[in-house]
Amino acid sequence: TPSLTSPLPFLTPSQPAEEKAQLLQNSEYQEMMVESTFMYLTLDLPTAPLYKDEKEQLIIPQVPLFSILAKFNGVTEKEYKTYKENFLKRFQLTRLPPYLIFCIKRFTKNNFFVEKNPTIVNFPITNVDLREYLSEEVQAAHTNTTYDLIANIVHDGKPSEGSYRIHVLHHGTGKWYELQDLQVTDILPQMITLSEAYIQV
């Protein structure tokens, strides 16, 4: 099974390096390394802007896939909060599976309702290389670290009343098809990258 490691320092990303180094001398701030298996990788989208002016009303934010994949480079720190404490996590992949599933975190729940982030993820259809997200010693064990998209699940509309579409690659012909309920139509690969991708295989 694929796995990743996550060292867990109880610090904040905004602290200066010297202060972090001093805190890491204390036992309670020591990093912990935890190895865990995963079924899919959750990719966090940047927060959508709360307020827009008239010119930005029609602009949908966009982010490159490799920007949100940086979460798994072993360097990027992300703060997690619980009701008791705050802590940081860094993730690094230690093994790659034959098939990889990305879940793009579009939905966030607050005390009142579920919000959807409409940010478009710019992703390549083929040759997504994850070599740089593996440690150097693990890279040697993986001869093939590139993936091609074979399925893309899209969520359209509001969180509570939206609908789903699926883009699927027909392996025999190399053509892409869009499926929604019983309707099946062919689609150009360039159109897939313009969708609000939610889950990718």
N, C-alpha and C positions, 0 to 999 in steps of 0.2 A: 504494500500500500504506500502511496505517496505520503510524505510528511514534511513538516517544517519545524523550525526551532524558533522560540521566542524568549530572549532574555528579558527579564522583568525588573528594571530598576524603578524604585519608588521616587521618581524625580519628575520635574516638569521640563518640557522642551525649551522654555524661555530662559532657563538658568544659565549663567555664564559657565564656560568650561572649567574654570578654576574652582568655582563653587561646587560643581558636580564632582570634581575629583576629590575635594575634601569630604563631601557627604559619602562618597563611596568607600571611605575609610571606616565608616561606622557599620556595624554588623547589620543593622536594620535596613541599610540602603544597599546592601550587596546585591549584585545581579544574580538572578536565577535563570538557568537554562532549562527550558521545558521542551521536550519533543512530543509532538502530537500528530496524529494522522488526520487527513482531511478528505472530505468527499468533493468539496468545491472550494474555490478561492473567492472570498468576498472582496470586491473592489469598491472603495469609497469614493463617491463623487465630491468635488468641491462644493461648498455651500452656494446655492443659487442666490443672486442678489435680492435683498428684501424690497428695495425701492428702485424704480426705474424712471428715467425721464421719458419724454415723448419719443425721442429718437431711438431709445433702447427698447421700447415696447415690443417691437417686432423682431428683436434680436434674440435668438436662442443661444445660450452659452454652449461652448464646445470645449472638449478636453481631449488630448491625445491618449490613447490606450496606455502608452508607456509611462505617462505621468502618473496614472493611478496604479500602475503595476509597481511603481517605485516603493510602495508599501512593503514589498517582499525582497528588497535589496540588502537587507541586513544592517542598514545604516539609518534609514528613515525611522524616526520615533513618532509614535502616536500616543496621545494621552487618553486614558480610559478613566472614567469616574464611577465610583459606587457610592452608596450612601455613607460608607465608613471612610473611604480613602481614595486618593488619586494615585495612579501609577502609569508608567510608560511601558510600551511594548515595542520591540523591534522584531521583525519576522524575516526569516531566510529559508528558502526551499532547500531541502536536503535530498529529496528524490522526486523524480518526475514520473507521472503515470502515462500509460499509453494514450489515454483520452483525458483531456483537461476540461473542467467546467468552471467558467467564470460566472459569478452572480454579481451584477452591478447593483449596488445598494441605492435604489431609486426612492424607496419609501422610508420615511421616518415618522415615528409615532410620538406625539407629545401628550400632555394631559387631556387635550380636548379633541384632537382629530389626527388623521393620517395625512401627511403631506407627500407630494410626489415631486422629485427633482427632475426637470425636463432636459437637463444637460445632454447634449449629443456627444457620444464617445466616438472619436475618429479612430477606427481600427483597420488594419490591413486584413484582407481576406485570406492571404497566404503568408507563409514564412514569418510567423510570430516567434522570434527567438528568445528563449528564456535563459540562455547560458549565463548572462550577467547576474541573474538572481540566485545562482548556485554558488556555494563557496568554492574556492580554488581546488581543494582536494576532491570535492564531489564532481566538479566539471570533468575531471579525467575519467570518471566512471560512466559518464553519459556521452555517447558518441553522437546521438541525435537529440537536439534540444529545440527543434523548430516544430511548430504546430500550424495546421491549416484549419480554417473555420469549416465546419460541416453542418452546423445548425445554429440558428439565431432566433430566440424568442423575444418578441416585442410586446410591450404594453402600450396601448393607445388610450388616451382619455384620462378622466379623473380617477383617483385611487379607488373610490367606492363604486364607480359605475363604468369603468373602462372595459376594454376588450383586448384579446390576445391574438397575435398573428405569429406564424412560424415560417422562417425561411429555411429550406432544406436543400442541400446539395445532392443531386442525383449522381452517384459515383460513376455509373456506367457511361453517361453522356457528358458529365461535367457541367450540366445546366443547373441553374438555381430555380427553385419553385417557391411560391408563397402559398401557404395554406391558412385559410380562415374558415372555420366550421367545415362545410362540405365543398367549399369553393377552392379550386386549385388553379393558379395561374403562373406562367413563367415570369421571371423577373431578372433584370440586369444586375450583376454583382455590385455595380456602382450605387444602385438604389438602396441596397441593404445597409450600407454604411451611413445613410441619412436617417435611419430609424432610431427610435428610442429603445435601444437594445436593453434587455433585462437579464436574460440568461443566454450564455454562449457555450457551445460545445466545439 
